[in-house]
Amino acid sequence: MKFKLGDRVFIEGHWNFPNGCTGTISKPPKSSVEHMPDQKLRNGIKRTVKRKKGSIVFYWVKFDTPQTDTDGDGPYLEGEIEAEYIKPVDG
């Protein structure tokens, strides 16, 4: 599924952020973009990382409530999430 800036989404619990949560598709802060020099952001919100076996699409999401990652780090106000774990929020 493709998302656009401002879309409301649900993030399924997964390996990086284990608790399901809601948020909004947004642009990453400049400080985060600086750590992605080899990747081009599409529409300022999405990037694709190529691997030997296909690609992974990521979107930047601002969480509605701060999230802790699997290692217990955080809380994070926003983060980069694999598209496969993002679902649209109805309504």
C-alpha positions in Angstrom: 0.0 0.0 0.0 1.2 3.5 -0.7 0.8 6.3 1.8 1.0 10.0 1.6 2.0 12.8 3.9 -0.6 13.2 6.7 -2.2 9.8 6.4 -3.3 8.3 9.7 -2.0 4.8 10.2 -1.8 1.8 12.5 1.5 0.2 13.1 1.4 -3.5 13.8 3.7 -4.8 16.6 6.9 -6.2 15.0 10.6 -6.9 15.6 11.6 -3.2 16.1 8.5 -1.7 17.8 6.7 -4.6 19.5 3.6 -2.8 20.6 0.9 -1.8 18.1 0.2 1.9 17.9 -1.2 4.7 15.8 0.5 7.6 14.1 0.7 9.9 11.1 2.9 9.6 8.0 5.3 12.6 8.1 8.6 13.8 6.9 11.7 12.8 8.9 13.7 15.5 10.7 16.8 16.7 8.9 19.0 15.1 11.5 17.6 11.7 10.5 17.8 12.3 6.8 21.6 13.1 7.2 22.0 9.4 8.3 20.4 8.2 5.1 23.0 9.7 2.6 22.9 6.6 0.3 19.1 6.5 0.1 16.8 8.9 -1.7 13.5 9.9 0.1 10.6 9.8 -2.3 8.1 12.5 -1.7 10.1 13.3 1.5 8.4 10.5 3.4 9.4 7.1 1.9 12.6 5.4 1.1 13.5 2.0 -0.5 16.4 0.0 0.7 17.6 -2.5 -1.9 18.7 -5.9 -0.8 20.0 -9.1 -2.5 16.4 -10.5 -2.3 14.2 -7.6 -3.2 13.7 -4.2 -1.5 12.2 -2.9 1.8 10.1 0.2 1.7 10.1 2.4 4.8 7.9 5.4 5.8 8.5 7.9 8.6 5.7 7.9 11.2 5.1 10.3 14.1 3.6 8.2 16.9 0.5 9.3 18.7 2.0 8.1 22.0 5.8 7.7 22.5 7.0 4.2 21.8 9.7 2.0 23.3 11.6 -0.4 21.0 12.3 -4.1 21.5 15.6 -3.3 23.4 13.7 -1.1 25.8 15.2 2.1 24.3 13.1 5.2 23.9 10.5 6.5 24.3 10.6 7.6 20.7 8.2 10.3 19.3 8.7 9.1 15.7 10.5 6.6 13.7 11.1 4.8 10.4 8.8 1.9 9.9 8.7 -0.9 7.3 5.7 -0.5 5.0 4.7 -4.1 5.6 3.8 -3.3 9.2 1.7 -0.1 8.4 -2.0 -0.2 7.8 -4.4 2.6 7.1 -6.7 3.8 9.9 -10.3 3.8 8.7 -12.4 6.9 9.0 
